Amino acid sequence: QVRLVDSGGDLVQPGGSLRLSCAASGIPISSYVMGWYRQASGKLRELVATIDTAGLTDYADAVKGRFTISRDNAKNTVYLQMNNLRPEDAAVYYCRAGSEYWGFGTLVAVSS
């Protein structure tokens, strides 16, 4: 059974940092393009960042220079380092493996 467990969400002040984790089981993430998506209240889910099997990364314009996606294939885990958080970054963040598998999400709140 495939599971993606998202964690690391929290309430932070604007300008703060968080690191999200996505721990996978049942699949080797080394074989998948991994991505982080987010969905704010009342909005559609949107792509935040991806990392392919070679380690190449891509980011939404809104997070470039602030967020970093990385993967640790030995731990079968993907990370999203989020710096200089803004109120508009508040959302439920979801991990995705390929096009088939989703995590359950972790909530990020940004407020003073």
MILO-853712 format. One record per atom (N, C-alpha, C, O): chain; atom name; x, y, z; residue number from 1. Coordinates in nm, 4 decimals, decimal comma, padded with zeros to 6 digits, m for minus. Layout:
N
NODE;kette;atom;east;north;up;nr
NODE;A;CA;X;Y;Z;NUM
...
***
This chain:
112
NODE;kette;atom;east;north;up;nr
NODE;A;N;00,0844;m00,1187;00,0000;1
NODE;A;CA;00,0000;00,0000;00,0000;1
NODE;A;C;00,0883;00,1243;00,0000;1
NODE;A;O;00,1845;00,1344;00,0762;1
NODE;A;N;00,0534;00,2179;m00,0869;2
NODE;A;CA;00,1306;00,3403;m00,0983;2
NODE;A;C;00,0770;00,4445;m00,0006;2
NODE;A;O;m00,0435;00,4682;00,0075;2
NODE;A;N;00,1680;00,5056;00,0724;3
NODE;A;CA;00,1308;00,6155;00,1620;3
NODE;A;C;00,2310;00,7278;00,1492;3
NODE;A;O;00,3520;00,7058;00,1441;3
NODE;A;N;00,1775;00,8498;00,1440;4
NODE;A;CA;00,2590;00,9705;00,1506;4
NODE;A;C;00,2131;01,0470;00,2732;4
NODE;A;O;00,0981;01,0903;00,2799;4
NODE;A;N;00,3003;01,0640;00,3685;5
NODE;A;CA;00,2640;01,1304;00,4934;5
NODE;A;C;00,3294;01,2678;00,4973;5
NODE;A;O;00,4510;01,2811;00,5107;5
NODE;A;N;00,2447;01,3694;00,4851;6
NODE;A;CA;00,2921;01,5082;00,4888;6
NODE;A;C;00,2950;01,5554;00,6336;6
NODE;A;O;00,2052;01,5249;00,7121;6
NODE;A;N;00,3988;01,6299;00,6672;7
NODE;A;CA;00,4070;01,6833;00,8025;7
NODE;A;C;00,4893;01,8120;00,8028;7
NODE;A;O;00,5526;01,8469;00,7031;7
NODE;A;N;00,4874;01,8812;00,9153;8
NODE;A;CA;00,5692;02,0013;00,9321;8
NODE;A;C;00,4917;02,1314;00,9290;8
NODE;A;O;00,5479;02,2372;00,9572;8
NODE;A;N;00,3641;02,1259;00,8953;9
NODE;A;CA;00,2842;02,2476;00,8928;9
NODE;A;C;00,2660;02,3046;01,0329;9
NODE;A;O;00,2642;02,2320;01,1322;9
NODE;A;N;00,2525;02,4366;01,0376;10
NODE;A;CA;00,2402;02,5032;01,1684;10
NODE;A;C;00,1905;02,6455;01,1457;10
NODE;A;O;00,1715;02,6884;01,0320;10
NODE;A;N;00,1701;02,7170;01,2539;11
NODE;A;CA;00,1393;02,8599;01,2488;11
NODE;A;C;00,2695;02,9369;01,2680;11
NODE;A;O;00,3402;02,9174;01,3669;11
NODE;A;N;00,3004;03,0240;01,1730;12
NODE;A;CA;00,4207;03,1051;01,1829;12
NODE;A;C;00,3871;03,2504;01,1532;12
NODE;A;O;00,2846;03,2811;01,0923;12
NODE;A;N;00,4748;03,3384;01,1970;13
NODE;A;CA;00,4577;03,4802;01,1679;13
NODE;A;C;00,5128;03,5111;01,0296;13
NODE;A;O;00,5996;03,4393;00,9800;13
NODE;A;N;00,4638;03,6164;00,9674;14
NODE;A;CA;00,5230;03,6585;00,8391;14
NODE;A;C;00,6732;03,6757;00,8520;14
NODE;A;O;00,7227;03,7306;00,9504;14
NODE;A;N;00,7447;03,6282;00,7516;15
NODE;A;CA;00,8902;03,6307;00,7561;15
NODE;A;C;00,9516;03,5070;00,8162;15
NODE;A;O;01,0734;03,4899;00,8110;15
NODE;A;N;00,8709;03,4208;00,8727;16
NODE;A;CA;00,9207;03,2999;00,9357;16
NODE;A;C;00,9502;03,1894;00,8354;16
NODE;A;O;00,9323;03,2056;00,7147;16
NODE;A;N;00,9961;03,0765;00,8890;17
NODE;A;CA;01,0350;02,9623;00,8059;17
NODE;A;C;00,9715;02,8338;00,8583;17
NODE;A;O;00,9429;02,8202;00,9772;17
NODE;A;N;00,9509;02,7416;00,7674;18
NODE;A;CA;00,9043;02,6069;00,7998;18
NODE;A;C;00,9700;02,5088;00,7036;18
NODE;A;O;01,0063;02,5442;00,5914;18
NODE;A;N;00,9844;02,3855;00,7494;19
NODE;A;CA;01,0256;02,2794;00,6597;19
NODE;A;C;00,9197;02,1700;00,6617;19
NODE;A;O;00,8909;02,1111;00,7659;19
NODE;A;N;00,8630;02,1443;00,5457;20
NODE;A;CA;00,7660;02,0371;00,5314;20
NODE;A;C;00,8372;01,9095;00,4892;20
NODE;A;O;00,9384;01,9130;00,4193;20
NODE;A;N;00,7823;01,7969;00,5332;21
NODE;A;CA;00,8357;01,6665;00,4965;21
NODE;A;C;00,7256;01,5814;00,4364;21
NODE;A;O;00,6086;01,5932;00,4728;21
NODE;A;N;00,7646;01,4964;00,3447;22
NODE;A;CA;00,6728;01,3987;00,2846;22
NODE;A;C;00,7431;01,2645;00,2888;22
NODE;A;O;00,8337;01,2381;00,2096;22
NODE;A;N;00,7012;01,1805;00,3811;23
NODE;A;CA;00,7607;01,0482;00,3969;23
NODE;A;C;00,6783;00,9473;00,3192;23
NODE;A;O;00,5588;00,9310;00,3437;23
NODE;A;N;00,7428;00,8800;00,2259;24
NODE;A;CA;00,6734;00,7848;00,1399;24
NODE;A;C;00,6989;00,6416;00,1845;24
NODE;A;O;00,8060;00,6086;00,2354;24
NODE;A;N;00,5987;00,5580;00,1643;25
NODE;A;CA;00,6139;00,4140;00,1831;25
NODE;A;C;00,5367;00,3446;00,0725;25
NODE;A;O;00,4343;00,3940;00,0253;25
NODE;A;N;00,5875;00,2294;00,0322;26
NODE;A;CA;00,5200;00,1536;m00,0723;26
NODE;A;C;00,5690;00,1832;m00,2123;26
NODE;A;O;00,5401;00,1077;m00,3051;26
NODE;A;N;00,6425;00,2917;m00,2294;27
NODE;A;CA;00,7028;00,3262;m00,3580;27
NODE;A;C;00,8410;00,3840;m00,3325;27
NODE;A;O;00,8651;00,4428;m00,2270;27
NODE;A;N;00,9310;00,3681;m00,4267;28
NODE;A;CA;01,0613;00,4347;m00,4166;28
NODE;A;C;01,0526;00,5728;m00,4792;28
NODE;A;O;01,0326;00,5840;m00,6001;28
NODE;A;N;01,0671;00,6782;m00,3999;29
NODE;A;CA;01,0516;00,8123;m00,4582;29
NODE;A;C;01,1584;00,8401;m00,5624;29
NODE;A;O;01,1436;00,9314;m00,6436;29
NODE;A;N;01,2665;00,7619;m00,5608;30
NODE;A;CA;01,3725;00,7823;m00,6591;30
NODE;A;C;01,3228;00,7592;m00,8013;30
NODE;A;O;01,3855;00,8040;m00,8973;30
NODE;A;N;01,2112;00,6897;m00,8147;31
NODE;A;CA;01,1566;00,6589;m00,9467;31
NODE;A;C;01,0473;00,7558;m00,9913;31
NODE;A;O;00,9896;00,7393;m01,0988;31
NODE;A;N;01,0191;00,8562;m00,9095;32
NODE;A;CA;00,9062;00,9451;m00,9360;32
NODE;A;C;00,9482;01,0918;m00,9388;32
NODE;A;O;01,0385;01,1345;m00,8668;32
NODE;A;N;00,8803;01,1664;m01,0234;33
NODE;A;CA;00,8833;01,3120;m01,0082;33
NODE;A;C;00,7982;01,3445;m00,8868;33
NODE;A;O;00,6823;01,3039;m00,8779;33
NODE;A;N;00,8565;01,4177;m00,7943;34
NODE;A;CA;00,7865;01,4517;m00,6711;34
NODE;A;C;00,7496;01,5996;m00,6728;34
NODE;A;O;00,8239;01,6834;m00,7240;34
NODE;A;N;00,6349;01,6292;m00,6165;35
NODE;A;CA;00,5912;01,7685;m00,6167;35
NODE;A;C;00,5227;01,8076;m00,4880;35
NODE;A;O;00,4710;01,7239;m00,4140;35
NODE;A;N;00,5238;01,9359;m00,4637;36
NODE;A;CA;00,4449;01,9957;m00,3569;36
NODE;A;C;00,3399;02,0872;m00,4214;36
NODE;A;O;00,3696;02,1658;m00,5113;36
NODE;A;N;00,2184;02,0740;m00,3728;37
NODE;A;CA;00,1067;02,1564;m00,4173;37
NODE;A;C;00,0460;02,2224;m00,2938;37
NODE;A;O;00,0716;02,1811;m00,1807;37
NODE;A;N;m00,0341;02,3247;m00,3173;38
NODE;A;CA;m00,1029;02,3856;m00,2046;38
NODE;A;C;m00,2429;02,4284;m00,2472;38
NODE;A;O;m00,2705;02,4553;m00,3642;38
NODE;A;N;m00,3289;02,4333;m00,1474;39
NODE;A;CA;m00,4665;02,4764;m00,1716;39
NODE;A;C;m00,5096;02,5673;m00,0590;39
NODE;A;O;m00,5247;02,5242;00,0554;39
NODE;A;N;m00,5293;02,6935;m00,0923;40
NODE;A;CA;m00,5784;02,7893;00,0050;40
NODE;A;C;m00,7300;02,7826;00,0092;40
NODE;A;O;m00,7940;02,7352;m00,0847;40
NODE;A;N;m00,7857;02,8300;00,1178;41
NODE;A;CA;m00,9301;02,8269;00,1352;41
NODE;A;C;m00,9996;02,8997;00,0214;41
NODE;A;O;m00,9695;03,0157;m00,0068;41
NODE;A;N;m01,0931;02,8307;m00,0442;42
NODE;A;CA;m01,1700;02,8913;m00,1514;42
NODE;A;C;m01,0992;02,8994;m00,2848;42
NODE;A;O;m01,1508;02,9588;m00,3795;42
NODE;A;N;m00,9813;02,8402;m00,2930;43
NODE;A;CA;m00,9040;02,8471;m00,4181;43
NODE;A;C;m00,8735;02,7069;m00,4701;43
NODE;A;O;m00,8865;02,6077;m00,3983;43
NODE;A;N;m00,8332;02,7016;m00,5947;44
NODE;A;CA;m00,7946;02,5747;m00,6555;44
NODE;A;C;m00,6559;02,5312;m00,6064;44
NODE;A;O;m00,5738;02,6137;m00,5661;44
NODE;A;N;m00,6328;02,4025;m00,6109;45
NODE;A;CA;m00,5009;02,3515;m00,5763;45
NODE;A;C;m00,4016;02,3966;m00,6830;45
NODE;A;O;m00,4320;02,3934;m00,8022;45
NODE;A;N;m00,2838;02,4384;m00,6399;46
NODE;A;CA;m00,1839;02,4884;m00,7343;46
NODE;A;C;m00,0487;02,4244;m00,7080;46
NODE;A;O;m00,0163;02,3851;m00,5960;46
NODE;A;N;00,0286;02,4154;m00,8144;47
NODE;A;CA;00,1622;02,3593;m00,8047;47
NODE;A;C;00,2564;02,4601;m00,7381;47
NODE;A;O;00,2553;02,5789;m00,7705;47
NODE;A;N;00,3371;02,4106;m00,6452;48
NODE;A;CA;00,4356;02,4944;m00,5778;48
NODE;A;C;00,5761;02,4657;m00,6293;48
NODE;A;O;00,6494;02,5576;m00,6660;48
NODE;A;N;00,6132;02,3378;m00,6319;49
NODE;A;CA;00,7493;02,3016;m00,6712;49
NODE;A;C;00,7534;02,1549;m00,7109;49
NODE;A;O;00,6748;02,0734;m00,6627;49
NODE;A;N;00,8468;02,1233;m00,7998;50
NODE;A;CA;00,8697;01,9847;m00,8374;50
NODE;A;C;01,0191;01,9555;m00,8384;50
NODE;A;O;01,1025;02,0449;m00,8527;50
NODE;A;N;01,0497;01,8266;m00,8226;51
NODE;A;CA;01,1871;01,7796;m00,8361;51
NODE;A;C;01,1821;01,6485;m00,9114;51
NODE;A;O;01,1082;01,5575;m00,8738;51
NODE;A;N;01,2607;01,6383;m01,0179;52
NODE;A;CA;01,2527;01,5166;m01,0980;52
NODE;A;C;01,3541;01,4139;m01,0473;52
NODE;A;O;01,4231;01,4359;m00,9478;52
NODE;A;N;01,3611;01,3016;m01,1183;53
NODE;A;CA;01,4455;01,1918;m01,0714;53
NODE;A;C;01,5942;01,2241;m01,0786;53
NODE;A;O;01,6757;01,1596;m01,0125;53
NODE;A;N;01,6291;01,3240;m01,1590;54
NODE;A;CA;01,7697;01,3659;m01,1681;54
NODE;A;C;01,8025;01,4777;m01,0696;54
NODE;A;O;01,9174;01,5203;m01,0587;54
NODE;A;N;01,7007;01,5246;m00,9982;55
NODE;A;CA;01,7234;01,6307;m00,9006;55
NODE;A;C;01,6987;01,7705;m00,9542;55
NODE;A;O;01,7234;01,8691;m00,8848;55
NODE;A;N;01,6505;01,7795;m01,0765;56
NODE;A;CA;01,6202;01,9104;m01,1326;56
NODE;A;C;01,4916;01,9635;m01,0698;56
NODE;A;O;01,3947;01,8897;m01,0514;56
NODE;A;N;01,4925;02,0913;m01,0377;57
NODE;A;CA;01,3796;02,1505;m00,9665;57
NODE;A;C;01,3115;02,2590;m01,0496;57
NODE;A;O;01,3706;02,3180;m01,1401;57
NODE;A;N;01,1857;02,2828;m01,0155;58
NODE;A;CA;01,1101;02,3890;m01,0796;58
NODE;A;C;01,0158;02,4464;m00,9756;58
NODE;A;O;00,9694;02,3750;m00,8867;58
NODE;A;N;00,9872;02,5768;m00,9868;59
NODE;A;CA;00,9079;02,6451;m00,8854;59
NODE;A;C;00,8033;02,7363;m00,9486;59
NODE;A;O;00,8224;02,7898;m01,0578;59
NODE;A;N;00,6944;02,7520;m00,8781;60
NODE;A;CA;00,5982;02,8554;m00,9157;60
NODE;A;C;00,6626;02,9918;m00,8953;60
NODE;A;O;00,7437;03,0102;m00,8045;60
NODE;A;N;00,6266;03,0856;m00,9790;61
NODE;A;CA;00,6854;03,2192;m00,9694;61
NODE;A;C;00,6671;03,2801;m00,8299;61
NODE;A;O;00,7537;03,3524;m00,7807;61
NODE;A;N;00,5541;03,2499;m00,7681;62
NODE;A;CA;00,5223;03,3118;m00,6393;62
NODE;A;C;00,6171;03,2700;m00,5276;62
NODE;A;O;00,6259;03,3379;m00,4253;62
NODE;A;N;00,6886;03,1581;m00,5462;63
NODE;A;CA;00,7734;03,1085;m00,4374;63
NODE;A;C;00,9214;03,1049;m00,4737;63
NODE;A;O;01,0047;03,0709;m00,3897;63
NODE;A;N;00,9546;03,1393;m00,5966;64
NODE;A;CA;01,0947;03,1350;m00,6394;64
NODE;A;C;01,1809;03,2240;m00,5504;64
NODE;A;O;01,1454;03,3379;m00,5201;64
NODE;A;N;01,2937;03,1694;m00,5100;65
NODE;A;CA;01,3851;03,2433;m00,4243;65
NODE;A;C;01,3539;03,2325;m00,2762;65
NODE;A;O;01,4343;03,2736;m00,1926;65
NODE;A;N;01,2377;03,1774;m00,2429;66
NODE;A;CA;01,1989;03,1627;m00,1023;66
NODE;A;C;01,1843;03,0172;m00,0604;66
NODE;A;O;01,2135;02,9824;00,0540;66
NODE;A;N;01,1394;02,9322;m00,1516;67
NODE;A;CA;01,1152;02,7913;m00,1215;67
NODE;A;C;01,2208;02,7049;m00,1910;67
NODE;A;O;01,2700;02,7389;m00,2986;67
NODE;A;N;01,2538;02,5937;m00,1277;68
NODE;A;CA;01,3471;02,4981;m00,1858;68
NODE;A;C;01,2933;02,3571;m00,1666;68
NODE;A;O;01,2646;02,3148;m00,0545;68
NODE;A;N;01,2800;02,2850;m00,2772;69
NODE;A;CA;01,2385;02,1440;m00,2708;69
NODE;A;C;01,3627;02,0574;m00,2783;69
NODE;A;O;01,4563;02,0878;m00,3521;69
NODE;A;N;01,3633;01,9498;m00,2019;70
NODE;A;CA;01,4766;01,8574;m00,2048;70
NODE;A;C;01,4253;01,7171;m00,1767;70
NODE;A;O;01,3124;01,6982;m00,1315;70
NODE;A;N;01,5097;01,6203;m00,2041;71
NODE;A;CA;01,4710;01,4815;m00,1809;71
NODE;A;C;01,5868;01,4066;m00,1190;71
NODE;A;O;01,7031;01,4333;m00,1489;71
NODE;A;N;01,5537;01,3129;m00,0325;72
NODE;A;CA;01,6515;01,2211;00,0261;72
NODE;A;C;01,6035;01,0816;m00,0090;72
NODE;A;O;01,5171;01,0256;00,0585;72
NODE;A;N;01,6597;01,0267;m00,1143;73
NODE;A;CA;01,6132;00,8958;m00,1605;73
NODE;A;C;01,6401;00,7858;m00,0581;73
NODE;A;O;01,5639;00,6895;m00,0494;73
NODE;A;N;01,7456;00,7990;00,0178;74
NODE;A;CA;01,7766;00,6982;00,1190;74
NODE;A;C;01,6697;00,6940;00,2282;74
NODE;A;O;01,6385;00,5877;00,2819;74
NODE;A;N;01,6144;00,8104;00,2601;75
NODE;A;CA;01,5082;00,8178;00,3603;75
NODE;A;C;01,3694;00,8108;00,2973;75
NODE;A;O;01,2679;00,8089;00,3668;75
NODE;A;N;01,3673;00,8069;00,1628;76
NODE;A;CA;01,2403;00,8032;00,0899;76
NODE;A;C;01,1501;00,9200;00,1289;76
NODE;A;O;01,0299;00,9040;00,1499;76
NODE;A;N;01,2112;01,0368;00,1378;77
NODE;A;CA;01,1425;01,1551;00,1878;77
NODE;A;C;01,1740;01,2755;00,1003;77
NODE;A;O;01,2865;01,2927;00,0533;77
NODE;A;N;01,0727;01,3581;00,0796;78
NODE;A;CA;01,0871;01,4837;00,0068;78
NODE;A;C;01,0605;01,5970;00,1045;78
NODE;A;O;00,9774;01,5848;00,1945;78
NODE;A;N;01,1309;01,7058;00,0859;79
NODE;A;CA;01,1198;01,8205;00,1756;79
NODE;A;C;01,0831;01,9468;00,0979;79
NODE;A;O;01,1089;01,9585;m00,0219;79
NODE;A;N;01,0230;02,0394;00,1692;80
NODE;A;CA;01,0003;02,1728;00,1154;80
NODE;A;C;01,0420;02,2729;00,2229;80
NODE;A;O;00,9729;02,2903;00,3233;80
NODE;A;N;01,1549;02,3380;00,2006;81
NODE;A;CA;01,2009;02,4422;00,2906;81
NODE;A;C;01,1365;02,5733;00,2473;81
NODE;A;O;01,1511;02,6159;00,1328;81
NODE;A;N;01,0664;02,6357;00,3380;82
NODE;A;CA;00,9927;02,7582;00,3073;82
NODE;A;C;01,0462;02,8713;00,3947;82
NODE;A;O;01,0355;02,8664;00,5172;82
NODE;A;N;01,1029;02,9713;00,3319;83
NODE;A;CA;01,1573;03,0862;00,4031;83
NODE;A;C;01,0801;03,2127;00,3674;83
NODE;A;O;01,0110;03,2195;00,2657;83
NODE;A;N;01,0938;03,3116;00,4535;84
NODE;A;CA;01,0290;03,4418;00,4300;84
NODE;A;C;00,8805;03,4230;00,3961;84
NODE;A;O;00,8310;03,4763;00,2968;84
NODE;A;N;00,8124;03,3480;00,4786;85
NODE;A;CA;00,6716;03,3184;00,4533;85
NODE;A;C;00,5857;03,4433;00,4574;85
NODE;A;O;00,6086;03,5353;00,5358;85
NODE;A;N;00,4868;03,4433;00,3708;86
NODE;A;CA;00,3931;03,5553;00,3577;86
NODE;A;C;00,2522;03,5077;00,3907;86
NODE;A;O;00,2246;03,3880;00,3832;86
NODE;A;N;00,1642;03,5976;00,4265;87
NODE;A;CA;00,0257;03,5557;00,4541;87
NODE;A;C;m00,0378;03,4809;00,3365;87
NODE;A;O;m00,1196;03,3911;00,3569;87
NODE;A;N;m00,0009;03,5172;00,2159;88
NODE;A;CA;m00,0589;03,4505;00,0988;88
NODE;A;C;m00,0056;03,3087;00,0775;88
NODE;A;O;m00,0553;03,2367;m00,0090;88
NODE;A;N;00,0944;03,2680;00,1550;89
NODE;A;CA;00,1437;03,1298;00,1485;89
NODE;A;C;00,0583;03,0352;00,2333;89
NODE;A;O;00,0761;02,9136;00,2262;89
NODE;A;N;m00,0316;03,0880;00,3115;90
NODE;A;CA;m00,1147;03,0039;00,3977;90
NODE;A;C;m00,2033;02,9124;00,3140;90
NODE;A;O;m00,2747;02,9577;00,2245;90
NODE;A;N;m00,1975;02,7841;00,3440;91
NODE;A;CA;m00,2719;02,6841;00,2657;91
NODE;A;C;m00,2490;02,5478;00,3271;91
NODE;A;O;m00,1682;02,5310;00,4184;91
NODE;A;N;m00,3221;02,4510;00,2747;92
NODE;A;CA;m00,2891;02,3110;00,3017;92
NODE;A;C;m00,1920;02,2681;00,1925;92
NODE;A;O;m00,2199;02,2842;00,0737;92
NODE;A;N;m00,0796;02,2142;00,2328;93
NODE;A;CA;00,0250;02,1717;00,1402;93
NODE;A;C;00,0202;02,0197;00,1254;93
NODE;A;O;00,0122;01,9454;00,2233;93
NODE;A;N;00,0253;01,9765;m00,0007;94
NODE;A;CA;00,0152;01,8350;m00,0336;94
NODE;A;C;00,1393;01,7897;m00,1118;94
NODE;A;O;00,1891;01,8600;m00,1996;94
NODE;A;N;00,1859;01,6726;m00,0774;95
NODE;A;CA;00,2912;01,6079;m00,1528;95
NODE;A;C;00,2276;01,5213;m00,2619;95
NODE;A;O;00,1181;01,4676;m00,2448;95
NODE;A;N;00,2987;01,5090;m00,3739;96
NODE;A;CA;00,2488;01,4244;m00,4823;96
NODE;A;C;00,3649;01,3454;m00,5413;96
NODE;A;O;00,4748;01,3978;m00,5597;96
NODE;A;N;00,3385;01,2192;m00,5704;97
NODE;A;CA;00,4363;01,1330;m00,6364;97
NODE;A;C;00,3835;01,0975;m00,7738;97
NODE;A;O;00,2791;01,0334;m00,7859;97
NODE;A;N;00,4547;01,1385;m00,8769;98
NODE;A;CA;00,4083;01,1157;m01,0126;98
NODE;A;C;00,2732;01,1811;m01,0318;98
NODE;A;O;00,2499;01,2925;m00,9850;98
NODE;A;N;00,1840;01,1115;m01,1010;99
NODE;A;CA;00,0490;01,1637;m01,1185;99
NODE;A;C;m00,0528;01,0804;m01,0427;99
NODE;A;O;m00,1730;01,1062;m01,0484;99
NODE;A;N;m00,0020;00,9786;m00,9707;100
NODE;A;CA;m00,0948;00,8843;m00,9114;100
NODE;A;C;m00,1218;00,9055;m00,7639;100
NODE;A;O;m00,2328;00,8798;m00,7173;100
NODE;A;N;m00,0239;00,9513;m00,6903;101
NODE;A;CA;m00,0332;00,9441;m00,5443;101
NODE;A;C;m00,0241;01,0816;m00,4790;101
NODE;A;O;00,0571;01,1660;m00,5169;101
NODE;A;N;m00,1109;01,1009;m00,3790;102
NODE;A;CA;m00,1162;01,2266;m00,3043;102
NODE;A;C;m00,0993;01,1982;m00,1549;102
NODE;A;O;m00,1408;01,0941;m00,1040;102
NODE;A;N;m00,0376;01,2934;m00,0874;103
NODE;A;CA;m00,0387;01,2919;00,0576;103
NODE;A;C;m00,1702;01,3481;00,1085;103
NODE;A;O;m00,2539;01,3952;00,0315;103
NODE;A;N;m00,1866;01,3421;00,2417;104
NODE;A;CA;m00,3104;01,3879;00,3029;104
NODE;A;C;m00,3099;01,5368;00,3353;104
NODE;A;O;m00,4135;01,5951;00,3674;104
NODE;A;N;m00,1928;01,5968;00,3266;105
NODE;A;CA;m00,1848;01,7407;00,3462;105
NODE;A;C;m00,1397;01,7803;00,4850;105
NODE;A;O;m00,1599;01,7078;00,5824;105
NODE;A;N;m00,0777;01,8982;00,4918;106
NODE;A;CA;m00,0366;01,9570;00,6189;106
NODE;A;C;m00,0639;02,1072;00,6108;106
NODE;A;O;m00,0359;02,1715;00,5096;106
NODE;A;N;m00,1193;02,1616;00,7197;107
NODE;A;CA;m00,1674;02,2985;00,7188;107
NODE;A;C;m00,0580;02,3978;00,7563;107
NODE;A;O;00,0092;02,3838;00,8585;107
NODE;A;N;m00,0425;02,4976;00,6712;108
NODE;A;CA;00,0498;02,6080;00,6990;108
NODE;A;C;m00,0328;02,7353;00,7171;108
NODE;A;O;m00,1083;02,7747;00,6282;108
NODE;A;N;m00,0176;02,7979;00,8315;109
NODE;A;CA;m00,0859;02,9240;00,8601;109
NODE;A;C;00,0189;03,0320;00,8812;109
NODE;A;O;00,1184;03,0100;00,9504;109
NODE;A;N;m00,0029;03,1477;00,8223;110
NODE;A;CA;00,0926;03,2579;00,8341;110
NODE;A;C;00,0166;03,3807;00,8835;110
NODE;A;O;m00,0653;03,4383;00,8120;110
NODE;A;N;00,0453;03,4182;01,0047;111
NODE;A;CA;m00,0285;03,5299;01,0639;111
NODE;A;C;00,0494;03,5880;01,1801;111
NODE;A;O;00,1207;03,5172;01,2512;111
NODE;A;N;00,0344;03,7176;01,1977;112
NODE;A;CA;00,0974;03,7820;01,3133;112
NODE;A;C;m00,0008;03,7889;01,4304;112
NODE;A;O;00,0338;03,8398;01,5370;112
***
